[in-house]
Amino acid sequence: MPDKLLEVKHLKKYFKTKKGPLRAVDDVSFSIGKGETLGLVGESGCGKSTCGRAIIRLNDPNSGEVLFEGKNILDFHRRADLRRMKQEMQIVFQDPYSSLNPRLNTQDLIADPLVINKIGSNKEEIRQKVLEAMDMVGLEKRLLDAYPHELDGGRRQRIGIARALVLNPKFIVMDEPVSALDVSIQAQILNLLSELQDDLGLTYLFIAHNLSVVKHISDRIAVMYLGKIVEVANYRDIFIEPLHPYSQALLSAIPIPKRHIKRERIILEGDVPSPVNPPDGCRFCGRCRMAMPICSETSPELKDMGNGHKVACHLYDDKPAETTKPAENTKSADGK
């Protein structure tokens, strides 16, 4: 793994409710190397987006550490420190239409971060930076005066990406940036993000629920369930030999694009526990087909199984890393 740009340690983000604290992100730890993409996946409501927003302090966490280039940004309180931090850590939102001010045209939308951060000495310099950002994301100059409602979803999302890039960040949270787009447009945006990463050396936290999309763009994948990370590995190990029962169930739902080849589907039974009152043991215990008595009593810790493959499951408590390390396999997850 390359040098760490971002390291998250024991991050917690709770929300107050009448029934008690809602534990959206509960003791999450992971790291991302410079120039790397970490995919964060899980079903709706598991805390993926909240985790991304907490990392860049859109929602301030309750506790934990977020080390960016070795500095804990949760200790920043001075406005100047926060402003510098937020210039280097940006976010692209899921819905490009609701994240853009409908009263601003393309030029003003992309220039807004520059104006807020007082970058650019005059209007012409700001306009030039806007044009450079538009060129990077493939937006035509003729769209400078266009408003969001006049554009399609792909162009609106390119504005969102340009708005994040205009401050020259090092790290970007991609909060399901293609889920609201047509499939053909999704491919264009994903290819654009890969090209930008190669050209600018960007680091991504890519949040999604579509595993095929995550496989396409990610170097490593973290699987999240009800506020906790249950498995982390490089994308090949996750797709070839997932260890956690929840990861196995997620991957079993991906169709294989070949005739006469079917994957055994794992159907999860039961309901997702409430994040306000989660179970004492493993949070997946009530839906797991391989649950043991200890699963309802003790919450498993992330255990390194070798090759950077980590899993939080009692099935591997007594197994040394060398016996559970994913086997070398050149076949892809769909059997090709």
Secondary structure by P-SEA (a helix, b strand, c coil): cccccccccbbbbbbbcccccccccccccccccccbbbbbbbcccccaaaaaaaaaccccccbbbbbcccccccccccaaaaaaaaaabbbbcccccccccccccaaaaaaaaaaaacccccaaaaaaaaaaaaaaacccccccccccccccaaaaaaaaaaaaacccccbbbbccccccccaaaaaaaaaaaaaaaaacbbbbbcccccaaaaaacccbbbbbccccccccccaaaaaaccccaaaaaaaaaccccccccccbbbbbccccccccccccccccccccccccccccccccccccccccbbbbcccccccccccccccccccccccc
